[in-house]
Amino acid sequence: MEALEFPVAAEARVGGEKGRRFHPPFPWQQRRILSAQSRADFQGGDILQIFNATRELANTAAYQSVRIFSVSLIQAEQELEDLAKVDLQWAKPTTENLGHGIYEYMSAVCWLFGRNLYDTLQYPIGLISSSWGGTPIEAWSSERSLKACGVPTQGFTQSNSVTGPSNHSVLWNAMIHPLHNMTLKGVIWYQGESNMNFNRDLYNCTFPALIEDWRQTFHHGSQGQTERFFPFGFVQLSSYLSAPSDDTFPQIRWHQTADFGYVPNLRMPNTFMAVAMDLCDRKSPFGSIHPRDKQTVAYRLHLGARAVAYGEKVIFQGPLPEKMELLADKGLLNLMYSQEIQVQRQDKIFEISCCSNHQCKWLPAPMNAFSAQTLTLSTGSCRGTLAAVRYAWATWPCEYKQCPIYHPSSTLPAPPFIAFMTN
């Protein structure tokens, strides 16, 4: 998890008396960002596991108005009022505290996101990193939000995707709840792989419920200084060579949007998403589940923050079709987009669900033609009833930055989707 906690306005006390644990607000307190993530638990910190890591670490002199803060890896069975331990008190970014020495905490996405945001805003920003690798969403959720989604209290079978704590609420209790008196501008979140085989079918509830619960908690804990519906950004899952060949990975991507395919939506207001399925890293020495291009992830996240959190008129999401038109007599399906599209032909990334005799199967739907905002698919392979269409519904849908549909000027990829035909 990663948090950008706009600035140094806070000095987290370790131990301390119960109650408000921070100094009065500084002028920049409203610019803190909390970063929560389950993928920053690598030796040396994952800032060392990105492309051009040495250059990125050396480029800190221009960011002395950014402050970083890191929460220690702690579990608790009950909600704590104070942080039991802190890895790094508020500090200026340096090569050492970002990725060398004994520190193993600073998330690359958190740092790079904050850096991009500072380049745009040009005023002080505070980044709070609270991360533990290989953890499911249940560990970061309160008991009340899990109960609201009917998450079973028993019956979990440990899977290879879960390497960190998985007990309900233990990281919420120890690593998030103690921060609830802080005034935050927003949160960014990078998690999901660990739920491939852990309450996967409930993720479309547990994720929106976590966002709502965090918003309530921080709003009340800060006595209303944190906005009730503060911006919440997240990274949609990238690609993974070792994931099952079925659709478990695409399902998590879909559930990350509460099954809408895009955000913001009715169940996830004031949110933004960075699509990362085209940032796959087949040769990553850290495993394909840890792609090294965190710079693009952070850049796409910061576009969402600029649009949703700061109201800028920037494009922050890739194209999604808004209308479909089935020309059954011609064996064609037209997809109409609200944005312009840049298309590179790929004949297996779209699929149609074809049903006959009460059975349905997915078949490739090759691209037939396209224009600035319309894409036509061939559906002639379906000898029955066309029930649905889906795009990029695969664990590894394309190679690095080579998915077939992008927005031409922003170069943002179209997100995966599934849409059902209506009569």
C-alpha positions in Angstrom: 0.0 0.0 0.0 1.3 3.4 -0.6 0.3 6.7 0.8 1.1 10.1 -0.2 0.6 12.2 2.9 1.0 15.7 1.8 3.9 16.7 3.8 5.9 17.0 6.8 3.0 18.1 8.7 3.2 15.1 10.8 5.6 13.5 13.1 4.4 10.0 13.8 5.0 9.1 17.5 5.9 5.6 18.3 4.3 4.4 21.5 3.0 7.6 22.8 -0.3 8.3 24.5 -3.6 7.5 23.0 -5.2 10.2 21.0 -4.1 12.7 18.3 -0.5 11.9 17.6 0.6 14.6 15.2 1.6 18.2 15.4 -0.9 20.9 14.2 -1.3 21.1 10.5 1.4 22.7 8.4 0.4 24.7 5.3 1.3 21.7 3.2 -0.5 19.1 5.3 -3.3 18.8 2.8 -0.8 17.4 0.3 0.0 14.0 1.9 -0.5 10.9 -0.1 -0.7 7.4 1.4 0.6 4.6 -0.7 -0.6 1.1 0.2 0.8 -1.8 -1.7 1.6 -5.5 -1.4 4.5 -5.5 -3.8 7.3 -3.5 -2.1 8.8 -6.1 0.1 12.0 -6.9 -1.7 15.6 -6.9 -0.5 16.9 -3.3 -0.7 13.4 -1.9 -1.6 11.9 -2.2 -5.0 13.3 1.1 -6.2 16.4 -1.0 -7.0 14.3 -3.3 -9.2 13.2 -0.8 -11.9 14.7 0.2 -15.2 17.5 2.7 -14.8 17.5 2.4 -11.1 20.9 4.1 -10.6 19.9 7.1 -12.5 16.5 7.3 -10.8 18.1 7.1 -7.3 20.6 9.8 -8.2 17.9 12.2 -9.3 16.8 13.4 -5.8 18.3 16.9 -5.6 15.4 18.5 -7.4 12.9 17.0 -5.0 13.9 18.4 -1.6 10.4 19.7 -1.1 9.1 16.2 -1.1 9.2 14.2 2.2 9.0 10.5 2.7 7.8 8.4 5.6 7.8 4.6 5.9 5.8 2.4 8.2 7.4 -0.8 9.6 6.1 -4.3 8.9 3.9 -5.0 11.9 0.8 -7.1 12.5 -1.9 -6.7 15.2 -5.0 -8.5 16.2 -6.7 -5.3 17.3 -6.8 -1.8 15.9 -3.8 0.2 17.2 -4.0 3.9 18.0 -0.2 4.5 17.5 2.3 3.0 15.1 4.3 0.4 17.0 7.4 1.1 14.9 8.5 3.3 12.1 11.2 2.5 9.5 11.8 6.0 8.5 10.5 9.2 10.2 9.8 12.1 7.9 12.9 12.7 5.8 14.1 14.3 2.6 14.6 11.8 -0.3 18.2 10.7 -0.7 19.9 7.8 -2.5 20.4 6.1 0.8 16.9 6.3 2.3 15.2 5.5 -1.1 17.1 2.3 -1.9 20.3 1.6 -0.1 21.7 0.6 3.3 19.4 -1.1 5.7 16.2 0.3 4.3 13.9 -2.1 2.5 10.7 -0.3 2.4 10.3 2.5 -0.1 8.0 1.6 -2.9 9.2 2.6 -6.4 5.7 3.4 -7.5 5.1 5.6 -4.5 8.3 7.6 -5.0 7.9 7.9 -8.8 4.3 8.9 -8.5 5.1 11.5 -6.0 7.9 12.8 -8.1 5.6 13.1 -11.1 3.1 14.9 -9.1 5.6 17.3 -7.7 6.8 18.1 -11.2 3.3 19.2 -12.0 2.2 20.9 -8.7 5.5 22.5 -7.7 4.7 22.6 -4.0 5.6 20.3 -1.1 4.3 16.8 -1.0 4.6 14.1 1.7 4.7 10.4 0.8 3.7 7.7 3.3 4.6 4.2 2.3 2.9 1.3 4.1 3.6 -1.9 2.2 4.0 -5.6 2.8 4.7 -7.9 -0.2 2.5 -10.9 -1.1 -0.5 -9.9 1.0 -4.3 -10.3 0.2 -6.8 -7.5 0.5 -8.3 -9.1 3.6 -5.2 -8.3 5.7 -5.6 -4.6 4.8 -9.4 -4.5 5.5 -11.2 -3.8 8.7 -13.4 -6.4 10.2 -16.5 -4.4 9.5 -15.8 -4.0 5.7 -15.0 -7.8 5.4 -18.3 -8.6 7.3 -20.2 -6.3 4.9 -19.0 -8.5 2.0 -19.7 -11.8 3.7 -16.0 -12.8 3.6 -15.7 -16.3 5.3 -13.7 -16.3 8.6 -12.3 -19.8 7.9 -11.5 -22.1 5.1 -8.6 -20.3 3.4 -6.1 -22.6 1.8 -2.7 -21.0 1.5 -1.6 -20.5 -2.1 1.7 -19.7 -3.8 0.5 -16.1 -4.5 0.3 -15.3 -0.8 3.7 -15.0 0.9 2.9 -12.4 3.5 0.3 -12.1 6.3 -3.1 -13.2 5.3 -5.1 -13.1 8.5 -8.0 -10.8 8.5 -7.3 -7.1 9.3 -3.8 -7.6 10.8 -2.2 -5.0 8.6 -5.2 -2.7 8.7 -4.9 -2.8 12.5 -1.2 -2.2 12.7 -0.2 -0.3 9.6 -3.2 1.8 8.4 -5.5 2.5 11.4 -2.7 4.2 13.4 -2.5 6.8 10.6 -6.2 7.7 10.7 -5.7 11.0 12.5 -3.6 12.3 9.7 -5.0 14.7 7.1 -4.6 13.0 3.7 -5.1 14.3 0.1 -5.4 10.8 -1.3 -4.3 7.2 -1.5 -2.7 5.0 -4.2 -3.1 1.2 -4.0 -1.2 -1.6 -5.8 -2.4 -5.1 -4.9 -4.4 -7.9 -6.3 -2.2 -10.9 -7.3 -2.5 -12.5 -3.9 -6.3 -12.7 -4.3 -6.1 -14.9 -7.4 -7.0 -17.9 -5.2 -8.1 -16.2 -2.1 -11.7 -15.0 -2.1 -11.3 -14.0 -5.7 -15.0 -13.9 -6.4 -15.5 -11.4 -3.5 -12.9 -8.9 -4.7 -15.6 -6.9 -6.6 -17.0 -6.2 -3.1 -14.0 -6.2 -0.8 -12.1 -3.6 -2.8 -14.9 -1.0 -3.0 -15.7 -1.8 0.7 -12.1 -1.1 1.7 -12.1 2.2 -0.1 -15.3 3.3 1.5 -14.2 2.1 5.0 -10.8 3.9 4.7 -12.6 7.1 3.6 -14.9 7.0 6.5 -12.1 6.2 9.0 -9.7 9.0 7.8 -12.5 11.6 7.5 -13.7 11.0 11.1 -10.2 10.5 12.5 -9.0 13.8 11.1 -12.1 15.6 12.4 -13.2 16.3 8.9 -9.9 17.6 7.5 -9.5 14.6 5.2 -12.2 14.8 2.6 -15.0 12.3 3.0 -14.5 11.0 -0.5 -10.8 11.6 -0.9 -9.3 10.5 -4.2 -8.3 6.8 -4.4 -6.1 5.6 -7.2 -4.9 2.0 -8.0 -2.9 0.0 -10.5 -4.8 -2.6 -12.4 -2.8 -5.9 -12.5 0.0 -6.3 -15.1 0.8 -9.6 -16.7 2.2 -12.8 -15.2 3.8 -15.7 -17.0 3.3 -18.2 -14.2 -0.4 -17.5 -13.5 -3.0 -20.2 -14.3 -4.0 -20.3 -18.0 -7.7 -19.9 -17.1 -9.3 -16.5 -16.5 -8.5 -16.0 -12.8 -6.1 -13.1 -13.5 -8.5 -11.3 -15.9 -11.3 -11.8 -13.3 -9.2 -9.9 -10.7 -8.6 -7.1 -13.2 -12.3 -6.9 -13.8 -13.2 -7.0 -10.1 -10.8 -4.2 -9.4 -13.3 -2.0 -11.2 -16.3 -3.5 -9.4 -17.1 -5.2 -12.7 -17.6 -2.0 -14.6 -14.4 -2.1 -16.6 -13.6 1.6 -15.8 -13.5 4.1 -13.0 -14.8 6.3 -11.6 -18.2 4.5 -11.5 -21.3 4.3 -9.3 -19.7 1.9 -6.9 -16.2 3.5 -6.9 -16.7 7.3 -7.1 -13.7 9.6 -7.2 -11.3 6.9 -8.1 -8.7 6.5 -10.9 -6.9 3.6 -12.4 -3.6 2.9 -14.1 -3.8 0.1 -16.7 -0.6 -2.0 -16.6 -1.4 -5.2 -18.6 0.8 -4.0 -21.5 3.8 -3.4 -19.2 4.7 -7.1 -19.0 8.3 -8.0 -18.4 9.2 -11.4 -19.8 12.9 -11.1 -18.9 12.5 -9.5 -15.4 15.2 -11.1 -13.1 12.7 -10.6 -10.3 10.0 -12.7 -12.0 7.4 -11.5 -14.5 5.0 -10.6 -11.7 7.4 -7.7 -10.9 7.7 -5.8 -14.1 10.6 -3.3 -14.0 8.8 -0.4 -15.8 7.4 1.3 -12.7 8.0 4.7 -14.3 5.1 4.2 -16.8 2.9 2.8 -14.0 3.6 5.9 -11.9 3.1 8.3 -14.9 -0.3 6.8 -15.7 -1.3 7.0 -12.0 -0.3 10.6 -11.8 -2.5 11.5 -14.8 -5.5 10.1 -12.9 -4.5 12.0 -9.8 -4.3 15.3 -11.8 -7.7 14.7 -13.3 -9.6 13.3 -10.3 -7.8 14.9 -7.3 -6.9 18.3 -8.9 -9.5 18.8 -11.6 -7.1 19.2 -14.5 -8.5 18.6 -18.0 -6.1 15.8 -18.9 -6.8 12.4 -20.5 -6.2 9.8 -17.8 -7.8 6.7 -19.2 -7.7 4.7 -22.4 -10.5 4.1 -24.8 -13.6 2.0 -24.0 -16.4 1.3 -26.4 -19.6 3.1 -25.4 -21.9 1.5 -28.0 -22.1 -1.8 -29.9 -24.0 -2.6 -33.1 -24.5 -6.1 -34.3 -24.8 -6.6 -38.0 -25.8 -10.3 -37.9 -26.6 -10.6 -41.6 -23.1 -9.4 -42.4 -21.3 -11.3 -39.7 -20.0 -8.0 -38.2 -20.0 -6.3 -34.8 -19.3 -2.5 -34.7 -17.7 -1.1 -31.5 -18.1 2.7 -31.2 -15.6 4.6 -28.9 -16.1 8.0 -27.3 -12.3 8.7 -27.7 -10.1 8.4 -30.7 -8.4 5.1 -31.1 -5.0 4.1 -32.5 -5.2 0.5 -33.7 -2.7 -2.2 -34.5 -4.3 -5.2 -36.0 -4.3 -8.3 -33.7 -6.8 -11.1 -34.5 -7.0 -13.0 -31.3 -7.3 -10.4 -28.6 -11.1 -9.9 -29.2 -13.3 -12.8 -28.5 -17.0 -13.5 -28.8 -19.2 -15.8 -26.8 -21.2 -18.0 -29.2 -24.1 -20.1 -27.9 -26.0 -23.0 -29.3 -27.8 -25.9 -27.7 -27.6 -24.2 -24.3 -23.8 -24.2 -24.5 -21.5 -21.3 -25.1 -17.8 -21.1 -26.1 -15.4 -18.2 -26.7 -14.1 -17.8 -30.3 -11.7 -15.3 -31.7 -13.2 -12.2 -33.4 -10.7 -10.9 -35.9 -10.6 -7.2 -36.6 -12.2 -6.4 -39.9 -11.9 -2.6 -40.2 -11.4 0.5 -38.1 -11.6 4.3 -38.3 -10.9 7.1 -35.8 -13.5 6.0 -33.3 -15.0 2.8 -34.7 -13.7 -0.8 -34.7 -15.4 -3.6 -36.7 -15.0 -7.2 -35.7 -15.8 -10.3 -37.8 -18.3 -12.6 -36.1 -18.8 -15.1 -38.9 -17.3 -17.9 -36.9 -20.3 -18.0 -34.6 -23.0 -20.4 -35.9 -25.3 -19.7 -33.0 -26.3 -16.8 -30.9 -23.7 -14.1 -30.1 -24.0 -13.5 -26.3 -21.0 -11.4 -25.4 -17.7 -9.8 -26.5 -14.5 -9.4 -24.5 -11.2 -7.7 -25.0 -7.7 -8.6 -23.7 -9.3 -11.2 -21.4 -6.0 -13.1 -20.8 -3.3 -13.3 -18.2 -0.7 -12.1 -20.8 -2.8 -10.3 -23.5 0.1 -8.6 -25.4 3.8 -7.9 -25.3 5.4 -4.8 -23.9 3.5 -1.7 -25.0 2.1 -3.7 -28.0 -1.6 -4.1 -27.2 -3.7 -3.3 -30.2 -5.7 -0.3 -29.0 -4.3 3.0 -27.5 -5.4 6.6 -27.3 -3.3 8.3 -30.0 -2.1 11.3 -28.1 -1.9 10.1 -24.5 -0.7 6.6 -25.5 -2.9 5.2 -22.7 -3.9 1.6 -23.4 -7.6 0.5 -23.7 -8.5 -1.5 -20.6 -9.8 -5.0 -20.7 -13.6 -5.4 -20.8 -16.4 -7.9 -21.2 -19.8 -6.8 -22.5 -23.0 -8.8 -22.9 -25.4 -8.4 -25.8 -28.9 -7.1 -25.1 -32.0 -8.0 -27.1 
